[in-house]
Amino acid sequence: MTSAATPLVGVVMGSSSDWDIMRHAAEILAEFGVTFEAQVVSAHRMPDEMFRYAEGARARGLAAIIAGAGGAAHLPGMLAAKTTVPVLGVPVPSKHLQGVDSLHSIVQMPKGVPVATFAIGAAGAANAALFVVAMLARDDAALAAKLDAFRARQTEAARAMSAELR
Ligand code: RP5
């Protein structure tokens, strides 16, 4: 899936089974009008494509890569090893260990090759996208205004929750 000819953000994942989580990142990017591409780039099933993806990321104009994986979850770290485009890692819930394995795998990058690691699951995927939006908003006043409006809607929704208790 690609939202434009020149996507600004790559949303990649180890398997199509990760899409139910990773679509939350795609939905946020679409909501903010940030162009993106979404695809499966498995680190262990298609390592050559994974290397090519990372090596070409900067030249293709990607500003960030949001990478989701479950279990051993080496995809975000391996991408980060092959590009200096910022990589944001999303731990996907796994069948037997509920994604704690994925989290530990992604968050424990050795010093020198960072992966910004988010929460396990849908919240992490959405927050990774929101973080990219916040970074891009630094040089984009219209995007910053959209982010402010998003936060304001959340505040209003939270206030409405309290009102419902009365
Ligand atoms: C990882 O293995 C993927 O990121 C996925 O979370 C997990 C299971 O993959 P499938 O067996 O569902 O393809 O590489």
Backbone and ligand atoms as CSV (ligand in chain L), in Angstrom:
chain,resi,resn,atom,element,x,y,z
A,1,MET,N,N,0.848,-1.195,0.000
A,1,MET,CA,C,0.000,0.000,0.000
A,1,MET,C,C,0.888,1.250,0.000
A,2,THR,N,N,0.578,2.222,-0.870
A,2,THR,CA,C,1.319,3.480,-0.903
A,2,THR,C,C,0.333,4.632,-1.042
A,3,SER,N,N,0.487,5.664,-0.197
A,3,SER,CA,C,-0.476,6.761,-0.217
A,3,SER,C,C,-0.079,7.865,-1.184
A,4,ALA,N,N,1.122,7.793,-1.762
A,4,ALA,CA,C,1.563,8.828,-2.704
A,4,ALA,C,C,2.757,8.313,-3.486
A,5,ALA,N,N,3.080,9.002,-4.580
A,5,ALA,CA,C,4.213,8.577,-5.407
A,5,ALA,C,C,5.528,8.688,-4.641
A,6,THR,N,N,5.638,9.707,-3.805
A,6,THR,CA,C,6.870,9.867,-3.023
A,6,THR,C,C,6.533,9.840,-1.530
A,7,PRO,N,N,6.442,8.658,-0.966
A,7,PRO,CA,C,6.092,8.564,0.455
A,7,PRO,C,C,7.179,9.158,1.349
A,8,LEU,N,N,6.733,9.769,2.425
A,8,LEU,CA,C,7.652,10.388,3.381
A,8,LEU,C,C,8.010,9.431,4.521
A,9,VAL,N,N,7.120,8.491,4.765
A,9,VAL,CA,C,7.307,7.552,5.872
A,9,VAL,C,C,7.123,6.124,5.365
A,10,GLY,N,N,8.003,5.245,5.820
A,10,GLY,CA,C,7.852,3.823,5.516
A,10,GLY,C,C,7.252,3.114,6.717
A,11,VAL,N,N,6.187,2.367,6.498
A,11,VAL,CA,C,5.608,1.519,7.551
A,11,VAL,C,C,5.867,0.086,7.111
A,12,VAL,N,N,6.762,-0.585,7.805
A,12,VAL,CA,C,7.132,-1.938,7.401
A,12,VAL,C,C,6.907,-2.902,8.552
A,13,MET,N,N,6.747,-4.178,8.186
A,13,MET,CA,C,6.458,-5.183,9.215
A,13,MET,C,C,6.979,-6.531,8.758
A,14,GLY,N,N,7.152,-7.412,9.738
A,14,GLY,CA,C,7.751,-8.697,9.432
A,14,GLY,C,C,6.831,-9.676,8.747
A,15,SER,N,N,5.521,-9.469,8.869
A,15,SER,CA,C,4.552,-10.420,8.319
A,15,SER,C,C,3.220,-9.707,8.119
A,16,SER,N,N,2.419,-10.239,7.213
A,16,SER,CA,C,1.080,-9.672,7.039
A,16,SER,C,C,0.251,-9.847,8.318
A,17,SER,N,N,0.657,-10.802,9.171
A,17,SER,CA,C,-0.070,-10.994,10.435
A,17,SER,C,C,0.138,-9.804,11.381
A,18,ASP,N,N,1.131,-8.967,11.103
A,18,ASP,CA,C,1.378,-7.768,11.919
A,18,ASP,C,C,0.479,-6.586,11.533
A,19,TRP,N,N,-0.192,-6.709,10.391
A,19,TRP,CA,C,-0.924,-5.555,9.843
A,19,TRP,C,C,-2.048,-5.080,10.759
A,20,ASP,N,N,-2.679,-6.012,11.454
A,20,ASP,CA,C,-3.779,-5.616,12.342
A,20,ASP,C,C,-3.298,-4.616,13.407
A,21,ILE,N,N,-2.038,-4.721,13.773
A,21,ILE,CA,C,-1.433,-3.744,14.699
A,21,ILE,C,C,-0.896,-2.538,13.929
A,22,MET,N,N,-0.161,-2.795,12.873
A,22,MET,CA,C,0.545,-1.716,12.173
A,22,MET,C,C,-0.395,-0.779,11.407
A,23,ARG,N,N,-1.596,-1.262,11.110
A,23,ARG,CA,C,-2.547,-0.374,10.417
A,23,ARG,C,C,-2.882,0.844,11.283
A,24,HIS,N,N,-2.689,0.736,12.587
A,24,HIS,CA,C,-2.953,1.886,13.462
A,24,HIS,C,C,-1.949,3.012,13.200
A,25,ALA,N,N,-0.738,2.653,12.818
A,25,ALA,CA,C,0.240,3.684,12.409
A,25,ALA,C,C,-0.192,4.287,11.072
A,26,ALA,N,N,-0.571,3.427,10.146
A,26,ALA,CA,C,-0.983,3.904,8.819
A,26,ALA,C,C,-2.200,4.829,8.926
A,27,GLU,N,N,-3.133,4.468,9.803
A,27,GLU,CA,C,-4.350,5.275,9.936
A,27,GLU,C,C,-4.035,6.680,10.468
A,28,ILE,N,N,-3.108,6.755,11.416
A,28,ILE,CA,C,-2.719,8.083,11.942
A,28,ILE,C,C,-2.051,8.913,10.849
A,29,LEU,N,N,-1.140,8.296,10.110
A,29,LEU,CA,C,-0.450,9.041,9.050
A,29,LEU,C,C,-1.452,9.528,8.010
A,30,ALA,N,N,-2.415,8.669,7.663
A,30,ALA,CA,C,-3.436,9.062,6.685
A,30,ALA,C,C,-4.273,10.214,7.239
A,31,GLU,N,N,-4.624,10.113,8.517
A,31,GLU,CA,C,-5.443,11.165,9.148
A,31,GLU,C,C,-4.748,12.529,9.091
A,32,PHE,N,N,-3.426,12.523,9.232
A,32,PHE,CA,C,-2.670,13.783,9.223
A,32,PHE,C,C,-2.189,14.183,7.825
A,33,GLY,N,N,-2.504,13.356,6.854
A,33,GLY,CA,C,-2.105,13.670,5.479
A,33,GLY,C,C,-0.617,13.526,5.228
A,34,VAL,N,N,0.036,12.671,6.018
A,34,VAL,CA,C,1.460,12.387,5.814
A,34,VAL,C,C,1.572,11.200,4.853
A,35,THR,N,N,2.286,11.382,3.759
A,35,THR,CA,C,2.368,10.308,2.763
A,35,THR,C,C,3.213,9.147,3.306
A,36,PHE,N,N,2.783,7.935,2.991
A,36,PHE,CA,C,3.491,6.767,3.516
A,36,PHE,C,C,3.326,5.587,2.563
A,37,GLU,N,N,4.173,4.602,2.786
A,37,GLU,CA,C,4.017,3.324,2.108
A,37,GLU,C,C,3.969,2.248,3.189
A,38,ALA,N,N,3.237,1.173,2.944
A,38,ALA,CA,C,3.166,0.078,3.911
A,38,ALA,C,C,3.472,-1.222,3.196
A,39,GLN,N,N,4.411,-1.986,3.759
A,39,GLN,CA,C,4.750,-3.253,3.120
A,39,GLN,C,C,5.405,-4.233,4.095
A,40,VAL,N,N,5.384,-5.509,3.689
A,40,VAL,CA,C,6.056,-6.545,4.470
A,40,VAL,C,C,7.507,-6.624,4.001
A,41,VAL,N,N,8.417,-6.507,4.969
A,41,VAL,CA,C,9.855,-6.647,4.691
A,41,VAL,C,C,10.425,-7.529,5.804
A,42,SER,N,N,10.295,-8.822,5.658
A,42,SER,CA,C,10.714,-9.723,6.732
A,42,SER,C,C,12.236,-9.802,6.821
A,43,ALA,N,N,12.758,-9.630,8.051
A,43,ALA,CA,C,14.217,-9.658,8.237
A,43,ALA,C,C,14.784,-11.055,7.989
A,44,HIS,N,N,14.074,-12.080,8.422
A,44,HIS,CA,C,14.650,-13.429,8.299
A,44,HIS,C,C,14.119,-14.204,7.097
A,45,ARG,N,N,12.965,-13.784,6.531
A,45,ARG,CA,C,12.443,-14.511,5.375
A,45,ARG,C,C,12.859,-13.841,4.065
A,46,MET,N,N,13.185,-12.568,4.107
A,46,MET,CA,C,13.602,-11.852,2.891
A,46,MET,C,C,14.699,-10.835,3.242
A,47,PRO,N,N,15.821,-11.342,3.768
A,47,PRO,CA,C,16.878,-10.436,4.241
A,47,PRO,C,C,17.462,-9.548,3.153
A,48,ASP,N,N,17.537,-10.060,1.918
A,48,ASP,CA,C,18.121,-9.243,0.849
A,48,ASP,C,C,17.247,-8.022,0.568
A,49,GLU,N,N,15.912,-8.233,0.517
A,49,GLU,CA,C,14.995,-7.108,0.307
A,49,GLU,C,C,15.049,-6.138,1.487
A,50,MET,N,N,15.199,-6.695,2.691
A,50,MET,CA,C,15.269,-5.849,3.891
A,50,MET,C,C,16.486,-4.932,3.826
A,51,PHE,N,N,17.624,-5.476,3.423
A,51,PHE,CA,C,18.829,-4.651,3.287
A,51,PHE,C,C,18.628,-3.584,2.205
A,52,ARG,N,N,18.054,-4.004,1.072
A,52,ARG,CA,C,17.839,-3.043,-0.031
A,52,ARG,C,C,16.909,-1.917,0.424
A,53,TYR,N,N,15.867,-2.284,1.178
A,53,TYR,CA,C,14.906,-1.277,1.656
A,53,TYR,C,C,15.635,-0.234,2.513
A,54,ALA,N,N,16.440,-0.724,3.456
A,54,ALA,CA,C,17.146,0.202,4.358
A,54,ALA,C,C,18.179,1.026,3.601
A,55,GLU,N,N,18.903,0.384,2.735
A,55,GLU,CA,C,19.973,1.088,2.011
A,55,GLU,C,C,19.421,2.176,1.082
A,56,GLY,N,N,18.211,1.981,0.583
A,56,GLY,CA,C,17.636,2.953,-0.343
A,56,GLY,C,C,16.743,3.982,0.311
A,57,ALA,N,N,16.530,3.847,1.607
A,57,ALA,CA,C,15.528,4.674,2.291
A,57,ALA,C,C,15.809,6.173,2.182
A,58,ARG,N,N,17.032,6.563,2.455
A,58,ARG,CA,C,17.346,8.003,2.449
A,58,ARG,C,C,17.251,8.575,1.039
A,59,ALA,N,N,17.785,7.852,0.073
A,59,ALA,CA,C,17.767,8.345,-1.316
A,59,ALA,C,C,16.333,8.461,-1.838
A,60,ARG,N,N,15.441,7.605,-1.348
A,60,ARG,CA,C,14.037,7.678,-1.781
A,60,ARG,C,C,13.272,8.771,-1.053
A,61,GLY,N,N,13.903,9.412,-0.091
A,61,GLY,CA,C,13.276,10.550,0.576
A,61,GLY,C,C,12.505,10.213,1.833
A,62,LEU,N,N,12.679,8.990,2.350
A,62,LEU,CA,C,11.966,8.654,3.586
A,62,LEU,C,C,12.540,9.453,4.756
A,63,ALA,N,N,11.650,10.058,5.543
A,63,ALA,CA,C,12.066,10.831,6.717
A,63,ALA,C,C,12.118,9.954,7.958
A,64,ALA,N,N,11.390,8.839,7.937
A,64,ALA,CA,C,11.359,7.922,9.081
A,64,ALA,C,C,10.831,6.574,8.612
A,65,ILE,N,N,11.228,5.540,9.345
A,65,ILE,CA,C,10.709,4.192,9.089
A,65,ILE,C,C,10.079,3.695,10.388
A,66,ILE,N,N,8.806,3.336,10.325
A,66,ILE,CA,C,8.135,2.717,11.460
A,66,ILE,C,C,8.124,1.221,11.181
A,67,ALA,N,N,8.812,0.467,12.044
A,67,ALA,CA,C,8.980,-0.964,11.781
A,67,ALA,C,C,8.365,-1.782,12.908
A,68,GLY,N,N,7.447,-2.665,12.555
A,68,GLY,CA,C,6.803,-3.528,13.547
A,68,GLY,C,C,7.205,-4.968,13.338
A,69,ALA,N,N,7.424,-5.679,14.451
A,69,ALA,CA,C,7.758,-7.094,14.354
A,69,ALA,C,C,7.444,-7.759,15.686
A,70,GLY,N,N,7.233,-9.075,15.608
A,70,GLY,CA,C,6.918,-9.829,16.815
A,70,GLY,C,C,7.931,-10.936,17.052
A,71,GLY,N,N,7.978,-11.418,18.289
A,71,GLY,CA,C,8.893,-12.514,18.638
A,71,GLY,C,C,10.329,-12.033,18.726
A,72,ALA,N,N,11.215,-12.656,17.973
A,72,ALA,CA,C,12.626,-12.250,17.995
A,72,ALA,C,C,12.776,-10.800,17.540
A,73,ALA,N,N,11.897,-10.359,16.670
A,73,ALA,CA,C,11.704,-8.934,16.339
A,73,ALA,C,C,12.988,-8.189,15.992
A,74,HIS,N,N,13.774,-8.765,15.106
A,74,HIS,CA,C,15.048,-8.137,14.739
A,74,HIS,C,C,14.907,-7.116,13.609
A,75,LEU,N,N,13.711,-7.006,13.004
A,75,LEU,CA,C,13.541,-6.113,11.851
A,75,LEU,C,C,13.935,-4.652,12.142
A,76,PRO,N,N,13.410,-4.024,13.199
A,76,PRO,CA,C,13.775,-2.613,13.412
A,76,PRO,C,C,15.284,-2.415,13.593
A,77,GLY,N,N,15.902,-3.272,14.356
A,77,GLY,CA,C,17.340,-3.141,14.603
A,77,GLY,C,C,18.171,-3.364,13.354
A,78,MET,N,N,17.777,-4.331,12.548
A,78,MET,CA,C,18.539,-4.601,11.323
A,78,MET,C,C,18.371,-3.466,10.311
A,79,LEU,N,N,17.169,-2.902,10.239
A,79,LEU,CA,C,16.980,-1.735,9.364
A,79,LEU,C,C,17.872,-0.589,9.838
A,80,ALA,N,N,17.852,-0.353,11.156
A,80,ALA,CA,C,18.653,0.746,11.716
A,80,ALA,C,C,20.144,0.534,11.476
A,81,ALA,N,N,20.541,-0.740,11.395
A,81,ALA,CA,C,21.958,-1.038,11.151
A,81,ALA,C,C,22.385,-0.629,9.742
A,82,LYS,N,N,21.399,-0.533,8.834
A,82,LYS,CA,C,21.730,-0.286,7.426
A,82,LYS,C,C,21.290,1.082,6.927
A,83,THR,N,N,20.759,1.921,7.805
A,83,THR,CA,C,20.380,3.282,7.388
A,83,THR,C,C,20.474,4.228,8.580
A,84,THR,N,N,20.693,5.514,8.280
A,84,THR,CA,C,20.655,6.511,9.349
A,84,THR,C,C,19.321,7.261,9.347
A,85,VAL,N,N,18.399,6.854,8.488
A,85,VAL,CA,C,17.014,7.357,8.599
A,85,VAL,C,C,16.476,6.857,9.943
A,86,PRO,N,N,15.826,7.729,10.738
A,86,PRO,CA,C,15.338,7.294,12.044
A,86,PRO,C,C,14.378,6.104,11.940
A,87,VAL,N,N,14.628,5.099,12.791
A,87,VAL,CA,C,13.774,3.904,12.824
A,87,VAL,C,C,13.006,3.886,14.143
A,88,LEU,N,N,11.690,3.756,14.042
A,88,LEU,CA,C,10.826,3.684,15.210
A,88,LEU,C,C,10.275,2.265,15.282
A,89,GLY,N,N,10.534,1.587,16.397
A,89,GLY,CA,C,10.168,0.178,16.511
A,89,GLY,C,C,8.864,-0.033,17.259
A,90,VAL,N,N,8.028,-0.900,16.710
A,90,VAL,CA,C,6.762,-1.237,17.362
A,90,VAL,C,C,6.758,-2.733,17.685
A,91,PRO,N,N,6.737,-3.079,18.978
A,91,PRO,CA,C,6.672,-4.489,19.357
A,91,PRO,C,C,5.261,-5.040,19.101
A,92,VAL,N,N,5.185,-6.047,18.248
A,92,VAL,CA,C,3.894,-6.652,17.929
A,92,VAL,C,C,3.626,-7.791,18.924
A,93,PRO,N,N,2.404,-7.872,19.461
A,93,PRO,CA,C,2.088,-8.955,20.405
A,93,PRO,C,C,2.341,-10.318,19.760
A,94,SER,N,N,2.990,-11.200,20.504
A,94,SER,CA,C,3.283,-12.541,20.006
A,94,SER,C,C,2.346,-13.539,20.678
A,95,LYS,N,N,2.265,-14.719,20.083
A,95,LYS,CA,C,1.277,-15.706,20.538
A,95,LYS,C,C,1.551,-16.194,21.960
A,96,HIS,N,N,2.795,-16.545,22.256
A,96,HIS,CA,C,3.075,-17.193,23.537
A,96,HIS,C,C,3.519,-16.238,24.636
A,97,LEU,N,N,4.161,-15.120,24.255
A,97,LEU,CA,C,4.702,-14.207,25.271
A,97,LEU,C,C,4.072,-12.816,25.187
A,98,GLN,N,N,3.001,-12.699,24.414
A,98,GLN,CA,C,2.178,-11.477,24.360
A,98,GLN,C,C,2.946,-10.212,23.975
A,99,GLY,N,N,4.099,-10.368,23.374
A,99,GLY,CA,C,4.820,-9.186,22.881
A,99,GLY,C,C,5.872,-8.658,23.835
A,100,VAL,N,N,5.967,-9.237,25.040
A,100,VAL,CA,C,7.050,-8.823,25.951
A,100,VAL,C,C,8.388,-9.218,25.329
A,101,ASP,N,N,8.394,-10.365,24.643
A,101,ASP,CA,C,9.598,-10.782,23.918
A,101,ASP,C,C,9.954,-9.761,22.831
A,102,SER,N,N,8.942,-9.322,22.079
A,102,SER,CA,C,9.158,-8.350,21.004
A,102,SER,C,C,9.705,-7.038,21.578
A,103,LEU,N,N,9.098,-6.595,22.682
A,103,LEU,CA,C,9.530,-5.345,23.327
A,103,LEU,C,C,10.989,-5.442,23.763
A,104,HIS,N,N,11.323,-6.517,24.469
A,104,HIS,CA,C,12.697,-6.662,24.959
A,104,HIS,C,C,13.689,-6.731,23.806
A,105,SER,N,N,13.274,-7.396,22.744
A,105,SER,CA,C,14.163,-7.517,21.588
A,105,SER,C,C,14.424,-6.154,20.949
A,106,ILE,N,N,13.360,-5.376,20.761
A,106,ILE,CA,C,13.501,-4.101,20.040
A,106,ILE,C,C,14.158,-3.030,20.913
A,107,VAL,N,N,13.817,-3.024,22.196
A,107,VAL,CA,C,14.288,-1.922,23.057
A,107,VAL,C,C,15.762,-2.070,23.452
A,108,GLN,N,N,16.293,-3.273,23.340
A,108,GLN,CA,C,17.647,-3.510,23.856
A,108,GLN,C,C,18.725,-3.373,22.792
A,109,MET,N,N,18.634,-2.331,21.962
A,109,MET,CA,C,19.692,-2.115,20.969
A,109,MET,C,C,20.986,-1.704,21.669
A,110,PRO,N,N,22.085,-2.313,21.295
A,110,PRO,CA,C,23.369,-1.898,21.870
A,110,PRO,C,C,23.687,-0.454,21.481
A,111,LYS,N,N,24.502,0.181,22.302
A,111,LYS,CA,C,24.891,1.577,22.092
A,111,LYS,C,C,25.453,1.798,20.677
A,112,GLY,N,N,24.957,2.849,20.025
A,112,GLY,CA,C,25.516,3.228,18.729
A,112,GLY,C,C,24.564,3.100,17.563
A,113,VAL,N,N,23.573,2.220,17.678
A,113,VAL,CA,C,22.578,2.045,16.601
A,113,VAL,C,C,21.188,2.105,17.244
A,114,PRO,N,N,20.610,3.315,17.341
A,114,PRO,CA,C,19.363,3.461,18.081
A,114,PRO,C,C,18.118,3.044,17.307
A,115,VAL,N,N,17.161,2.505,18.056
A,115,VAL,CA,C,15.789,2.304,17.563
A,115,VAL,C,C,14.879,2.908,18.627
A,116,ALA,N,N,14.075,3.888,18.259
A,116,ALA,CA,C,13.119,4.476,19.200
A,116,ALA,C,C,11.993,3.471,19.383
A,117,THR,N,N,11.832,2.989,20.603
A,117,THR,CA,C,10.918,1.864,20.832
A,117,THR,C,C,9.636,2.321,21.516
A,118,PHE,N,N,8.526,1.837,21.015
A,118,PHE,CA,C,7.210,2.256,21.508
A,118,PHE,C,C,6.522,1.107,22.249
A,119,ALA,N,N,5.323,1.370,22.732
A,119,ALA,CA,C,4.594,0.369,23.530
A,119,ALA,C,C,4.204,-0.838,22.673
A,120,ILE,N,N,3.923,-1.925,23.326
A,120,ILE,CA,C,3.470,-3.140,22.637
A,120,ILE,C,C,2.077,-2.890,22.044
A,121,GLY,N,N,1.928,-3.229,20.779
A,121,GLY,CA,C,0.599,-3.278,20.176
A,121,GLY,C,C,0.103,-1.999,19.535
A,122,ALA,N,N,-1.226,-1.891,19.459
A,122,ALA,CA,C,-1.869,-0.810,18.698
A,122,ALA,C,C,-1.497,0.578,19.220
A,123,ALA,N,N,-1.405,0.721,20.545
A,123,ALA,CA,C,-1.047,2.039,21.102
A,123,ALA,C,C,0.356,2.432,20.657
A,124,GLY,N,N,1.266,1.473,20.641
A,124,GLY,CA,C,2.626,1.760,20.200
A,124,GLY,C,C,2.673,2.140,18.730
A,125,ALA,N,N,1.899,1.448,17.911
A,125,ALA,CA,C,1.875,1.750,16.474
A,125,ALA,C,C,1.329,3.160,16.238
A,126,ALA,N,N,0.228,3.482,16.902
A,126,ALA,CA,C,-0.361,4.817,16.750
A,126,ALA,C,C,0.596,5.891,17.270
A,127,ASN,N,N,1.211,5.631,18.421
A,127,ASN,CA,C,2.123,6.635,18.995
A,127,ASN,C,C,3.383,6.818,18.148
A,128,ALA,N,N,3.850,5.743,17.535
A,128,ALA,CA,C,5.013,5.888,16.640
A,128,ALA,C,C,4.665,6.856,15.513
A,129,ALA,N,N,3.479,6.705,14.959
A,129,ALA,CA,C,3.048,7.607,13.876
A,129,ALA,C,C,2.876,9.033,14.398
A,130,LEU,N,N,2.306,9.168,15.585
A,130,LEU,CA,C,2.141,10.509,16.164
A,130,LEU,C,C,3.498,11.158,16.436
A,131,PHE,N,N,4.467,10.351,16.795
A,131,PHE,CA,C,5.814,10.878,17.045
A,131,PHE,C,C,6.432,11.376,15.743
A,132,VAL,N,N,6.235,10.627,14.671
A,132,VAL,CA,C,6.733,11.068,13.363
A,132,VAL,C,C,6.041,12.369,12.964
A,133,VAL,N,N,4.745,12.428,13.191
A,133,VAL,CA,C,3.997,13.658,12.878
A,133,VAL,C,C,4.598,14.832,13.664
A,134,ALA,N,N,4.888,14.614,14.937
A,134,ALA,CA,C,5.457,15.681,15.776
A,134,ALA,C,C,6.819,16.128,15.237
A,135,MET,N,N,7.617,15.182,14.778
A,135,MET,CA,C,8.937,15.548,14.222
A,135,MET,C,C,8.775,16.356,12.932
A,136,LEU,N,N,7.873,15.904,12.072
A,136,LEU,CA,C,7.660,16.601,10.800
A,136,LEU,C,C,7.030,17.974,11.034
A,137,ALA,N,N,6.253,18.097,12.088
A,137,ALA,CA,C,5.551,19.348,12.377
A,137,ALA,C,C,6.512,20.476,12.743
A,138,ARG,N,N,7.721,20.117,13.101
A,138,ARG,CA,C,8.726,21.143,13.429
A,138,ARG,C,C,8.925,22.105,12.263
A,139,ASP,N,N,8.861,21.598,11.054
A,139,ASP,CA,C,9.076,22.442,9.862
A,139,ASP,C,C,7.807,22.602,9.041
A,140,ASP,N,N,6.658,22.367,9.634
A,140,ASP,CA,C,5.404,22.386,8.874
A,140,ASP,C,C,4.302,22.935,9.785
A,141,ALA,N,N,4.031,24.231,9.650
A,141,ALA,CA,C,3.084,24.894,10.556
A,141,ALA,C,C,1.683,24.307,10.434
A,142,ALA,N,N,1.279,23.924,9.227
A,142,ALA,CA,C,-0.066,23.363,9.037
A,142,ALA,C,C,-0.191,22.019,9.768
A,143,LEU,N,N,0.878,21.234,9.695
A,143,LEU,CA,C,0.861,19.936,10.385
A,143,LEU,C,C,0.854,20.144,11.901
A,144,ALA,N,N,1.609,21.141,12.372
A,144,ALA,CA,C,1.630,21.451,13.810
A,144,ALA,C,C,0.236,21.848,14.283
A,145,ALA,N,N,-0.481,22.610,13.460
A,145,ALA,CA,C,-1.838,23.027,13.835
A,145,ALA,C,C,-2.768,21.803,13.904
A,146,LYS,N,N,-2.594,20.867,12.986
A,146,LYS,CA,C,-3.407,19.640,13.027
A,146,LYS,C,C,-3.126,18.840,14.290
A,147,LEU,N,N,-1.851,18.813,14.681
A,147,LEU,CA,C,-1.480,18.069,15.888
A,147,LEU,C,C,-2.072,18.733,17.128
A,148,ASP,N,N,-2.035,20.060,17.168
A,148,ASP,CA,C,-2.659,20.782,18.285
A,148,ASP,C,C,-4.154,20.473,18.350
A,149,ALA,N,N,-4.810,20.452,17.195
A,149,ALA,CA,C,-6.246,20.180,17.150
A,149,ALA,C,C,-6.546,18.742,17.607
A,150,PHE,N,N,-5.688,17.825,17.214
A,150,PHE,CA,C,-5.829,16.421,17.636
A,150,PHE,C,C,-5.776,16.321,19.160
A,151,ARG,N,N,-4.762,16.983,19.742
A,151,ARG,CA,C,-4.615,16.957,21.203
A,151,ARG,C,C,-5.825,17.619,21.886
A,152,ALA,N,N,-6.298,18.707,21.310
A,152,ALA,CA,C,-7.438,19.421,21.903
A,152,ALA,C,C,-8.681,18.526,21.897
A,153,ARG,N,N,-8.867,17.773,20.810
A,153,ARG,CA,C,-10.020,16.848,20.755
A,153,ARG,C,C,-9.904,15.778,21.836
A,154,GLN,N,N,-8.680,15.296,22.068
A,154,GLN,CA,C,-8.485,14.290,23.111
A,154,GLN,C,C,-8.808,14.863,24.486
A,155,THR,N,N,-8.386,16.112,24.697
A,155,THR,CA,C,-8.654,16.759,25.983
A,155,THR,C,C,-10.166,16.883,26.202
A,156,GLU,N,N,-10.853,17.317,25.162
A,156,GLU,CA,C,-12.307,17.456,25.273
A,156,GLU,C,C,-12.967,16.114,25.559
A,157,ALA,N,N,-12.484,15.068,24.901
A,157,ALA,CA,C,-13.044,13.726,25.109
A,157,ALA,C,C,-12.820,13.271,26.546
A,158,ALA,N,N,-11.636,13.574,27.093
A,158,ALA,CA,C,-11.330,13.181,28.466
A,158,ALA,C,C,-12.212,13.951,29.457
A,159,ARG,N,N,-12.431,15.245,29.164
A,159,ARG,CA,C,-13.312,16.037,30.041
A,159,ARG,C,C,-14.733,15.501,30.000
A,160,ALA,N,N,-15.155,15.069,28.829
A,160,ALA,CA,C,-16.507,14.516,28.695
A,160,ALA,C,C,-16.644,13.237,29.507
A,161,MET,N,N,-15.557,12.471,29.625
A,161,MET,CA,C,-15.596,11.249,30.437
A,161,MET,C,C,-15.948,11.579,31.877
A,162,SER,N,N,-15.305,12.599,32.435
A,162,SER,CA,C,-15.581,12.977,33.828
A,162,SER,C,C,-17.030,13.402,33.993
A,163,ALA,N,N,-17.542,14.136,33.021
A,163,ALA,CA,C,-18.911,14.599,33.093
A,163,ALA,C,C,-19.885,13.428,33.132
A,164,GLU,N,N,-19.529,12.352,32.448
A,164,GLU,CA,C,-20.415,11.182,32.409
A,164,GLU,C,C,-20.531,10.516,33.780
A,165,LEU,N,N,-19.556,10.739,34.656
A,165,LEU,CA,C,-19.570,10.093,35.972
A,165,LEU,C,C,-20.562,10.745,36.936
A,166,ARG,N,N,-20.930,11.999,36.615
A,166,ARG,CA,C,-21.794,12.729,37.533
A,166,ARG,C,C,-23.242,12.275,37.439
L,1,RP5,C1,C,7.735,-11.998,12.911
L,1,RP5,O1,O,7.170,-13.215,13.237
L,1,RP5,C2,C,6.615,-11.162,12.406
L,1,RP5,O2,O,6.872,-9.808,12.672
L,1,RP5,C3,C,5.408,-11.662,13.132
L,1,RP5,O3,O,5.064,-10.832,14.226
L,1,RP5,C4,C,5.853,-13.021,13.649
L,1,RP5,C5,C,4.976,-14.147,13.180
L,1,RP5,O4,O,4.914,-14.131,11.768
L,1,RP5,P1,P,3.912,-15.087,11.002
L,1,RP5,O5,O,4.274,-16.488,11.380
L,1,RP5,O6,O,2.510,-14.711,11.434
L,1,RP5,O7,O,4.124,-14.806,9.531
L,1,RP5,O8,O,8.705,-12.121,11.941
